[in-house]
């Protein structure tokens, strides 16, 4: 059974004509028209496999209906028979039996139910609330607890992939030589060895173990699952929100300095069937769509679609190229199943920096690709992350542009995995993915650059030379990958370090002072004011605890610079600064401390504290 849930302000329907023989259309016990306010509308397709155990599939569908209505805090449900979610339909009698059973079972549980009749064409009007959980889908079977991937497009692509010729895999060095990555594995870095195992040998490292960042994100009071939200949606505490906001500001600055022009696009679209047929399923994360009586469909797209819509409506001159349109998409959604959600690595709602570049021709596209790849490598240095790379291309593209591919790999200056696809099965003909390796040896893919050879024509994007119009080549670019995945990579990197830490510019507290007694707090206040004037985040641990416990707290909080302040420091302001990353203590005057922090931070974003000045005022969020 396929279920599509829409959290609705209202649903109104009216039957029009019978959809088949008279004996198939329900006429008794169900209304021929109806409406419901503030409800969950459940579009239901009963499939042929369900006929093997109708009772079992009803039981499991009831669990999903109760689960979703509970998440959305409503007891009002519309059961709407809908044959368009699958091509493998059950018999009409079986479908009617399932719908009638769901209605009676839910009514017995005191739900308010409106059931639309089976076997009729119906016009309907629906208003979707538009929040992150307003569109959900499920695929349930008669087996208890089964819940499988709900994306039919993904399933079809998986089936097609089994029939395709396999890719050829190579390792390309900075000198352009190609070797077998498995045979060369012993010569590679530990991270690249793990990457080869995952990509080429299809070996999942430490299968079943939880990644280290799951514990760290909760232990450090950064991020946690919200129990009142759908599985996989996160809530951020002040420290975590500080890191996320800083990363977003960093990526925005990086892209704008490069020439990206920020835009903002809708998350919901109301498009005609023809537009859907042309565009649906090509871009974005697992899009959900449904058909109404006036042949309109509502979709949720990722940033690609909105930016393409902007480009299509622009007058683009040849002199405008390369044209770079950028969006920090804070409303990207992916319908991960319960077992697929994994902390900051895989969520149902995520933040995706996304830039699309229109290039005049393949040479301009290649120049942009190479520059954007190098910009991603710059970000890896700024973040303190070690990326490994895989370059993917069709055989035809690689044969035509091998020398350029070698130039890209030479810029990376490390061995790069090379995947050669016999034929093009995607909108891209070449792409590069950069990944960090987590503490368990598994990749977290982050930045990507892709040369898209079909979207401009598909979306009617053109540029004008003064004499004629042409379709540009489009590049997809995420300079960091999803912001949440960057946070996951940072925490996984910290878990691998001898002394866990974050880069100083991303540390919620950069400097902490530990006054020996109450009489030293006022002096610490003055220093914190001076550091704030210098753009440095500092706080004071003046709690009624021993100095040793407060030092331990600074270590637990991963504070990169901290110092104990007593009589000597008040009389002669030279501090014994503990340097976390170096596991050392160095004497510094205030000016030297300021210089050291500024050198660490460089030109990265500087933000004010998100927590109060005094540690005693920091609440426990977990």
C-alpha positions, -999 to +999 in steps of 0.1 A: +000+000+000+012+035-008+001+064+014+006+101+008-002+123+038-010+160+034-015+181+065-044+202+053-061+234+063-090+220+044-100+193+019-132+195-002-142+170-028-172+163-051-178+132-072-183+138-110-185+105-131-181+068-124-146+056-131-157+022-144-186-002-144-215+006-122-209-023-098-174-010-090-185+025-078-195+028-042-229+044-037-239+034-002-224+043+031-201+070+017-208+107+009-208+118-028-192+151-016-177+164+016-152+186+033-130+186+064-110+213+081-076+210+098-071+174+090-047+148+076-056+139+040-044+104+033-042+095-004-043+057-005-033+032-033-039-004-025-015-027-044-017-062-057+007-076-031-016-064-004-042-090-014-020-117+001-029-104+036-054-076+036-058-078+074-020-074+079-017-045+056-047-028+073-031-032+107+002-017+095-015+011+077-034+019+109-001+022+127+011+047+101-021+067+102-020+069+140+017+078+140+013+106+114-019+121+129-002+120+163+028+139+150+005+165+135-017+167+165-050+161+148-077+134+151-094+143+118-085+121+088-097+121+052-093+086+035-091+093-002-088+064-026-061+074-052-049+050-079-020+072-090+007+063-065+014+029-080+010+011-113+006-023-095-030-020-083-051-044-062-085-056-075-113-031-069-130-054-043-097-057-023-092-019-024-128-013-012-123-038+016-091-021+028-107+014+028-138+002+046-117-016+072-095+015+078-126+036+082-142+013+108-110+007+128-102+044+130-138+054+140-135+027+167-105+046+180-125+079+181-110+095+150-131+118+130-132+102+095-143+114+061-140+087+034-143+096-002-160+069-024-141+044-044-148+041-082-155+077-089-138+106-107-137+134-082-127+170-083-111+182-051-095+213-035-068+210-009-048+235+011-014+222+023-001+238+055+034+240+041+055+232+072+083+206+071+060+178+081+030+188+060+039+163+032+048+127+042+046+094+024+048+058+034+049+024+017+036-003+040+032-041+035+014-068+054+047-077+072+046-060+106+069-030+109+079-030+072+086+004+059+105+008+026+118+035+004+088+056-008+105+071-039+093+053-070+118+072-091+146+060-070+133+024-071+131+025-109+166+039-111+179+012-089+163-015-111+178+002-142+212+004-125+213-034-121+210-037-159+237-012-168+272-019-176+294-014-145+317+016-142+354+013-146+375+025-116+409+040-116+432+059-094+446+091-111+477+107-096+488+143-099+510+132-128+479+119-147+489+082-146+460+057-141+464+027-118+441+001-102+429+016-069+425-017-052+460-029-061+474+005-050+454+007-018+483-001+005+502+029-008+474+053-001+465+074+029+443+059+056+414+081+044+418+072+008+420+035+016+387+038+034+372+057+004+384+030-020+368+003+001+335+022+002+333+034-034+351+006-053+349-025-032+315-017-017+326-025+018+308-007+046+333-001+074+322-009+109+287-018+098+261-013+125+282+010+147+269+045+154+291+073+141+310+092+169+292+126+162+259+112+174+271+111+210+292+143+207+263+164+193+243+155+224+270+154+249+283+189+239+247+203+239+249+212+202+220+194+185+194+167+193+164+150+179+132+168+187+108+143+203+077+163+193+088+164+156+090+138+129+119+113+132+151+129+119+142+166+125+167+183+147+166+211+173+197+232+179+209+245+213+228+278+215+263+262+209+251+242+180+231+271+164+262+292+168+283+267+148+256+263+122+251+300+118+288+306+115+292+280+088+263+295+069+279+329+071+312+315+060+298+298+030+278+328+020+309+350+021+329+325+002+304+323-026+297+360-028+334+368-029+337+343-058+309+361-077+278+342-067+246+363-065+223+353-036+186+347-044+157+331-025+131+309-041+098+293-029+096+258-015+062+250-030+051+252-066+017+249-083+023+237-118+003+223-147+006+186-156+027+193-187+053+212-166+054+184-141+058+157-168+088+177-181+105+185-149+094+163-120+119+138-106+150+154-122+162+176-094+159+180-057+154+154-030+125+129-032+097+152-044+061+145-036+033+153-060-005+147-063-032+154-089-064+173-082-096+177-101-084+208-120-052+189-132-028+209-110-001+195-088+018+207-058+055+199-055+083+206-032+116+211-050+151+218-039+169+250-049+177+238-085+142+243-097+137+277-082+170+290-096+163+275-130+130+294-129+148+326-123+173+319-151+145+310-175+128+344-169+159+365-172+173+381-203+208+368-203+234+384-225+266+366-236+284+393-217+267+381-185+283+347-186+294+330-165+263+338-146+263+325-110+230+323-090+233+312-054+209+302-026+214+291+009+184+267+009+173+264+045+141+244+035+155+213+018+137+181+026+144+144+021+120+117+030+144+094+049+128+064+065+131+058+103+161+035+099+179+058+075+181+089+097+215+093+112+223+124+133+238+152+113+247+130+084+212+121+072+182+141+082+147+148+068+153+186+068+186+201+060+204+233+049+220+232+014+242+259-001+235+256-038+249+276-067+241+273-104+264+287-130+254+293-166+284+290-189+286+299-226+303+267-237+322+237-225+355+255-222+340+282-199+322+254-180+354+236-175+372+267-162+343+273-138+344+237-127+381+238-119+378+271-101+349+259-080+367+227-071+397+247-059+373+269-039+360+238-022+396+227-014+401+262+002+371+255+024+385+222+035+416+241+047+395+267+065+374+240+082+404+219+091+389+189+072+408+164+051+388+158+019+394+128-004+380+131-040+363+111-066+360+124-102+331+108-121+326+112-159+312+094-189+336+075-211+329+100-239+335+130-218+367+116-204+381+107-238+373+142-251+387+161-221+413+139-204+440+165-204+417+189-185+408+161-160+445+157-154+448+194-147+420+193-121+436+163-104+470+181-105+454+211-086+442+187-059+478+174-056+466+140-042+455+108-058+419+110-069+395+081-075+382+081-111+349+066-120+342+061-158+306+055-167+301+037-200+270+058-208+253+089-194+224+081-171+221+114-153+218+150-161+255+154-156+284+143-178+311+150-153+312+157-115+336+157-086+326+148-050+348+156-020+343+136+012+355+136+047+361+102+064+345+097+098+359+081+129+346+047+117+362+049+083+330+059+064+327+088+040+307+119+045+303+135+011+303+172+012+313+196-017+303+187-052+306+203-087+287+189-117+286+198-154+249+195-164+243+190-201+205+189-203+189+212-178+192+245-198+173+230-227+148+213-204+140+245-185+142+267-216+172+287-202+189+308-230+215+335-235+216+360-263+246+368-285+229+397-302+223+376-333+208+344-318+199+326-287+216+295-272+213+271-243+241+276-218+258+247-200+248+246-163+271+238-134+257+226-101+279+236-071+277+232-034+309+246-019+305+228+014+277+203+009+249+203+035+257+224+065+246+196+088+270+172+071+298+197+076+290+198+113+290+160+113+324+160+096+338+185+121+327+164+151+340+132+135+373+149+129+374+159+165+367+124+176+398+112+157+420+138+173+442+131+204+427+162+219+393+169+205+387+205+193+370+227+168+387+254+148+390+285+169+367+305+147+339+280+152+344+276+189+313+290+208+337+302+235+372+312+223+387+323+256+376+315+292+388+330+324+386+311+357+388+335+387+404+320+418+380+340+441+351+364+439+374+393+443+389+385+409+357+385+389+356+422+383+390+421+368+379+392+345+349+413+335+372+441+323+393+417+303+362+401+287+351+436+277+384+443+261+383+410+242+348+417+230+360+450+216+386+430+197+359+407+183+368+377+206+342+356+224+352+352+260+334+342+292+340+337+329+335+306+350+329+321+384+309+292+397+313+280+433+334+251+423+371+242+428+395+256+403+403+220+392+366+213+383+363+246+364+395+237+344+379+203+336+347+222+325+368+243+301+383+211+287+349+195+283+336+226+265+366+224+241+376+260+249+408+267+228+422+293+252+417+294+290+435+309+320+432+309+358+432+345+372+444+352+407+462+380+426+493+377+405+474+382+372+455+412+386+487+429+397+507+420+365+483+411+336+503+383+321+483+351+319+492+314+319+471+306+288+463+269+283+464+261+246+440+232+240+452+223+205+488+222+216+482+208+250+505+234+265+505+265+287+521+297+275+525+330+293+508+359+273+500+395+279+465+405+268+478+420+235+496+387+227+464+367+235+444+389+211+470+385+184+471+347+189+433+344+186+432+367+155+459+347+138+439+315+144+406+331+131+421+349+101+394+363+079+367+339+090+334+352+104+334+367+139+302+366+159+292+375+194+286+348+221+253+330+220+254+322+257+257+345+287+290+359+300+290+339+332+291+301+331+269+300+361+241+314+339+245+287+313+215+264+316+216+226+310+198+219+278+202+181+279 
